[in-house]
Amino acid sequence: MKILVTGGAGFIGSAYVRRLLTGSEPLLHPDAVTVLDKFTYAGTRGSLDPVRADHRLRVVAGDICDGPLVDAVVAEHDVIVHFAAESHVDRSIAGAAPFVTTNVLGTQTLLDAALRHGTSRFVHISTDEVYGSIEHGSWTETAPLDPSSPYSASKAGADLLALAYHRTHDLDVVVTRGSNTYGRYQHPEKVVPLFVTNLLDGRDLPLYGDGGNVRDWLHVDDHCHGVTLALLKGRSGGVYHLAGEVELTNRELTQRLLDAFDAGWERVRPVTDRKGHDRRYSLDTGTARRELGFAPHVGFEQGLHDTIAWYRDNRTWWEPLRRPA
């Protein structure tokens, strides 16, 4: 099997590529893996260093909106695993255009190429944020999409396009929607690596609002394995929820990070809440469990411990990515 991984130098995409090429996905042994990545601020070549020497890996620097390039690359592959996206909510609030361009038009460009070349499966990676906010209970895959930010709206648009290509053209599409994912090689603008690197550098932790927003936390290895299960076992046209089933308020998450550094709340600096900040996300994973056999395996305490240790030991990777103090 020849696999094209878009956004394969980003956080989850690079983890997926590393797992494919190191045998960490025992159900899948690809003949070739191509990374197509624009290498914006969020995609780093260093994230692929552990598998750089693997003869099966090819890296193509390019934009998923570049039709001729996408057409040429897609033609050489059996399946597409589509991670590439602009994904930072705050940046989308400051300027939505790159999110619409990459997440919607880029996805459409890939879908058109997949249709032309008879791609056997298109796995579209999405997010729980497309549903908006839920006060009680958990969303099933049939819940209406109600995005709150330009980022989540652009991802919802991409989801609908992908599913429309399945219904209209019978393209074999599977959509996964994951919860908040954490782990090594995550850009330090996201909350876990931001807080960890701030604690390592003696900086304060900027906590939005009252810190009562609730998120579910999924380790990157579990997220990647869920994507593999969707690729191999997913129902064509199916949508699958991937969650860690660990719900924490942002205050609770902050406390766990403070405890890991023997630090106190004097290190926390309240900041004005984000516009349109969703209060709670929660995914029902019943369909993924029944149809894919998905279940998270990395315990949150161990996963967080390992993540902190990785950032402590890999300053040369994340320090150049930090914004000035």
C-alpha positions as CSV (number, residue, x, y, z in Angstrom):
1,M,0.0,0.0,0.0
2,K,1.3,3.5,-0.9
3,I,0.0,6.1,1.5
4,L,-0.1,9.9,1.0
5,V,-0.1,11.8,4.3
6,T,-1.0,15.4,3.9
7,G,0.2,17.6,6.8
8,G,2.7,14.9,7.6
9,A,5.2,17.3,9.2
10,G,2.6,18.6,11.6
11,F,1.9,17.4,15.1
12,I,-0.5,14.4,14.6
13,G,0.5,13.9,11.0
14,S,4.2,13.4,11.8
15,A,3.3,11.1,14.7
16,Y,1.3,9.0,12.2
17,V,4.2,8.9,9.8
18,R,6.6,7.9,12.5
19,R,4.3,5.2,13.7
20,L,3.8,3.8,10.2
21,L,7.5,3.6,9.5
22,T,8.7,2.2,12.9
23,G,6.2,-0.6,13.0
24,S,4.1,0.9,15.7
25,E,1.0,0.3,13.7
26,P,1.1,-3.6,13.5
27,L,-2.0,-3.7,11.3
28,L,-0.5,-1.6,8.6
29,H,2.8,-2.1,6.7
30,P,3.0,0.4,3.9
31,D,5.2,0.0,0.9
32,A,5.7,3.8,0.6
33,V,4.7,6.9,2.6
34,T,4.7,10.3,1.1
35,V,4.4,13.4,3.2
36,L,2.9,16.5,1.4
37,D,3.4,19.5,3.7
38,K,3.6,23.2,3.1
39,F,6.0,23.6,6.0
40,T,4.3,26.6,7.5
41,Y,5.2,27.6,11.1
42,A,3.4,24.5,12.4
43,G,5.1,21.9,10.2
44,T,8.8,21.1,10.9
45,R,11.2,18.9,9.2
46,G,12.6,17.9,12.5
47,S,9.4,16.1,13.4
48,L,10.4,13.5,10.7
49,D,14.0,13.2,11.7
50,P,13.5,9.8,13.5
51,V,12.4,8.2,10.2
52,R,14.3,10.3,7.8
53,A,16.6,7.5,6.7
54,D,13.7,5.1,5.9
55,H,13.8,4.4,2.2
56,R,10.0,4.2,2.1
57,L,9.7,7.9,3.1
58,R,9.4,10.7,0.5
59,V,8.8,14.3,1.5
60,V,7.2,16.8,-0.9
61,A,7.1,20.5,0.1
62,G,3.9,21.9,-1.3
63,D,0.5,23.4,-0.8
64,I,-2.6,21.2,-0.9
65,C,-4.3,24.1,-2.9
66,D,-1.7,23.6,-5.7
67,G,-3.9,21.6,-8.2
68,P,-1.1,20.4,-10.6
69,L,1.2,19.3,-7.7
70,V,-1.7,17.6,-5.8
71,D,-2.8,15.8,-9.0
72,A,0.7,14.5,-9.7
73,V,1.3,13.3,-6.1
74,V,-2.2,11.7,-5.6
75,A,-1.7,9.8,-8.9
76,E,1.1,7.8,-7.3
77,H,-0.8,6.6,-4.2
78,D,-3.5,4.1,-3.2
79,V,-4.9,6.0,-0.2
80,I,-4.9,9.5,1.3
81,V,-4.8,10.3,5.0
82,H,-5.6,14.0,5.1
83,F,-4.3,15.8,8.2
84,A,-3.2,19.1,6.6
85,A,-5.1,22.0,8.1
86,E,-4.8,25.4,9.7
87,S,-5.8,24.5,13.2
88,H,-5.2,27.3,15.8
89,V,-8.5,28.9,16.9
90,D,-6.9,32.2,18.1
91,R,-5.2,32.6,14.7
92,S,-8.5,32.0,12.9
93,I,-10.2,34.7,15.0
94,A,-7.4,37.1,14.0
95,G,-7.7,36.2,10.3
96,A,-10.0,33.6,8.8
97,A,-8.9,33.6,5.2
98,P,-6.0,31.1,5.5
99,F,-8.3,28.7,7.3
100,V,-11.0,28.8,4.6
101,T,-8.4,28.5,1.9
102,T,-6.5,25.6,3.3
103,N,-9.2,23.7,5.1
104,V,-12.0,24.0,2.6
105,L,-10.4,24.7,-0.8
106,G,-7.4,22.5,-0.1
107,T,-9.6,19.6,0.9
108,Q,-11.7,20.1,-2.3
109,T,-8.5,20.1,-4.4
110,L,-7.5,16.8,-2.8
111,L,-11.0,15.3,-3.2
112,D,-11.0,16.2,-6.9
113,A,-7.6,14.6,-7.5
114,A,-8.7,11.5,-5.5
115,L,-11.8,11.2,-7.7
116,R,-9.7,11.5,-11.0
117,H,-7.2,8.9,-10.0
118,G,-9.5,6.4,-8.3
119,T,-8.0,6.7,-4.8
120,S,-9.1,3.6,-2.9
121,R,-9.8,5.4,0.4
122,F,-9.7,9.0,1.6
123,V,-9.5,9.4,5.4
124,H,-10.4,12.9,6.4
125,I,-9.1,14.0,9.8
126,S,-11.5,16.4,11.6
127,T,-12.2,17.7,15.1
128,D,-14.8,17.6,17.9
129,E,-15.0,21.4,17.6
130,V,-17.3,21.2,14.5
131,Y,-20.2,20.5,16.9
132,G,-19.8,23.7,18.9
133,S,-20.5,23.3,22.7
134,I,-22.5,20.8,24.6
135,E,-23.7,21.3,28.2
136,H,-24.6,17.8,29.1
137,G,-24.1,14.3,27.6
138,S,-22.0,13.6,24.5
139,W,-22.3,14.1,20.8
140,T,-23.0,11.1,18.5
141,E,-21.8,11.2,14.9
142,T,-25.3,12.2,13.8
143,A,-25.4,15.4,15.9
144,P,-25.8,18.6,13.9
145,L,-22.7,20.6,13.2
146,D,-22.7,24.0,15.0
147,P,-19.2,25.5,14.9
148,S,-18.3,28.6,16.9
149,S,-15.0,29.8,15.4
150,P,-13.7,30.4,11.9
151,Y,-11.4,27.4,12.4
152,S,-14.1,25.0,13.4
153,A,-16.4,26.4,10.7
154,S,-13.8,25.7,8.0
155,K,-13.3,22.2,9.3
156,A,-17.1,21.6,9.3
157,G,-17.1,22.8,5.7
158,A,-14.3,20.3,4.8
159,D,-16.2,17.5,6.5
160,L,-19.3,18.2,4.6
161,L,-17.4,18.4,1.3
162,A,-15.7,15.0,1.9
163,L,-19.0,13.3,2.8
164,A,-20.7,15.0,-0.2
165,Y,-18.0,13.5,-2.5
166,H,-18.9,10.1,-1.1
167,R,-22.6,10.5,-1.6
168,T,-22.3,12.2,-5.1
169,H,-19.4,10.4,-6.6
170,D,-19.2,7.2,-4.5
171,L,-15.7,8.2,-3.4
172,D,-14.6,6.0,-0.5
173,V,-14.4,8.6,2.3
174,V,-14.1,8.0,6.0
175,V,-14.1,10.9,8.5
176,T,-12.6,10.9,12.0
177,R,-13.3,13.6,14.6
178,G,-10.8,13.6,17.4
179,S,-10.8,15.3,20.8
180,N,-8.0,17.5,22.2
181,T,-4.8,15.7,21.4
182,Y,-1.5,16.0,23.2
183,G,2.0,14.5,23.1
184,R,5.5,15.1,21.7
185,Y,6.3,17.3,18.8
186,Q,3.2,19.6,19.3
187,H,3.8,23.3,18.5
188,P,4.1,25.3,21.7
189,E,1.2,27.6,20.8
190,K,-1.2,24.8,22.0
191,V,-2.1,24.7,25.6
192,V,-0.2,21.6,26.9
193,P,3.1,22.4,25.3
194,L,2.6,26.1,25.9
195,F,2.1,25.6,29.7
196,V,4.9,23.0,29.9
197,T,7.5,25.1,28.1
198,N,6.4,28.2,30.1
199,L,7.0,26.2,33.3
200,L,10.4,25.0,32.1
201,D,11.4,28.6,31.3
202,G,10.0,30.2,34.4
203,R,7.1,32.0,32.7
204,D,3.6,32.5,33.8
205,L,0.7,30.4,32.5
206,P,-2.0,32.4,30.7
207,L,-5.3,30.8,31.6
208,Y,-8.4,31.9,29.7
209,G,-11.4,33.3,31.6
210,D,-12.4,31.3,34.7
211,G,-10.7,28.1,33.5
212,G,-14.0,26.2,33.6
213,N,-14.0,25.2,29.9
214,V,-14.0,21.4,29.7
215,R,-12.1,19.3,27.1
216,D,-11.5,15.6,26.6
217,W,-7.8,14.6,26.3
218,L,-6.5,12.0,23.8
219,H,-2.9,11.0,23.5
220,V,-1.4,11.3,20.0
221,D,-0.5,7.6,19.8
222,D,-4.1,6.7,20.5
223,H,-5.4,9.2,18.0
224,C,-3.0,7.8,15.3
225,H,-4.1,4.2,16.0
226,G,-7.7,5.3,15.7
227,V,-6.9,6.8,12.3
228,T,-5.4,3.5,11.2
229,L,-8.4,1.5,12.4
230,A,-10.7,3.9,10.4
231,L,-8.5,3.4,7.3
232,L,-8.6,-0.3,7.5
233,K,-12.0,-1.0,9.0
234,G,-14.1,2.1,8.6
235,R,-17.4,2.0,6.8
236,S,-17.3,4.0,3.5
237,G,-19.1,7.3,4.2
238,G,-18.7,6.7,8.0
239,V,-17.9,9.2,10.7
240,Y,-16.0,8.0,13.8
241,H,-15.3,9.7,17.1
242,L,-11.8,9.3,18.6
243,A,-11.6,10.4,22.3
244,G,-9.4,9.7,25.3
245,E,-12.4,9.8,27.6
246,V,-10.6,12.0,30.1
247,E,-12.6,15.2,30.6
248,L,-10.9,18.0,32.5
249,T,-11.6,21.7,33.0
250,N,-8.8,23.9,32.0
251,R,-8.2,24.6,35.7
252,E,-7.9,20.9,36.4
253,L,-5.4,20.5,33.6
254,T,-3.4,23.5,34.8
255,Q,-3.3,22.1,38.4
256,R,-1.9,18.8,37.1
257,L,0.8,20.6,35.2
258,L,1.6,22.8,38.2
259,D,1.8,19.7,40.4
260,A,4.2,18.1,37.9
261,F,6.6,21.0,38.4
262,D,5.9,21.5,42.2
263,A,4.7,25.0,41.3
264,G,1.8,27.0,42.7
265,W,-1.1,29.1,41.4
266,E,1.1,32.2,41.7
267,R,2.5,31.0,38.3
268,V,-1.0,31.4,36.7
269,R,-2.0,34.7,35.0
270,P,-5.7,35.0,34.1
271,V,-6.3,36.5,30.7
272,T,-9.4,37.7,28.9
273,D,-11.4,34.8,27.6
274,R,-11.3,33.9,23.9
275,K,-14.2,35.2,21.7
276,G,-16.8,32.5,21.2
277,H,-15.0,30.1,23.5
278,D,-16.9,26.8,23.6
279,R,-17.6,25.7,27.1
280,R,-17.5,21.9,26.8
281,Y,-16.7,19.2,24.2
282,S,-17.7,15.6,24.6
283,L,-17.7,12.8,22.1
284,D,-19.6,9.5,22.2
285,T,-17.1,6.8,21.0
286,G,-19.6,4.0,20.9
287,T,-19.6,3.7,17.1
288,A,-15.8,3.7,16.9
289,R,-15.6,1.0,19.6
290,R,-18.2,-1.2,18.0
291,E,-17.2,-0.9,14.3
292,L,-13.4,-0.3,14.6
293,G,-12.5,-1.8,18.0
294,F,-11.1,1.6,19.0
295,A,-10.2,2.2,22.7
296,P,-7.6,4.6,24.2
297,H,-4.7,2.8,25.8
298,V,-2.3,5.6,27.0
299,G,-3.4,6.6,30.5
300,F,-3.5,10.4,31.0
301,E,-1.1,10.5,33.9
302,Q,1.5,8.5,32.1
303,G,0.9,10.3,28.8
304,L,1.3,13.7,30.5
305,H,4.4,12.6,32.3
306,D,6.0,11.3,29.1
307,T,5.0,14.5,27.3
308,I,6.6,16.7,29.9
309,A,9.8,14.6,29.9
310,W,10.0,14.9,26.1
311,Y,9.8,18.7,26.1
312,R,12.3,18.9,28.9
313,D,14.7,16.8,26.9
314,N,14.1,18.4,23.4
315,R,14.6,22.1,23.8
316,T,16.4,22.2,20.5
317,W,13.2,21.3,18.7
318,W,10.8,23.7,20.5
319,E,12.9,26.7,21.5
320,P,13.1,28.1,17.9
321,L,9.3,27.9,17.7
322,R,8.6,29.9,20.7
323,R,7.2,33.4,20.4
324,P,9.3,36.1,22.1
325,A,8.5,36.6,25.8
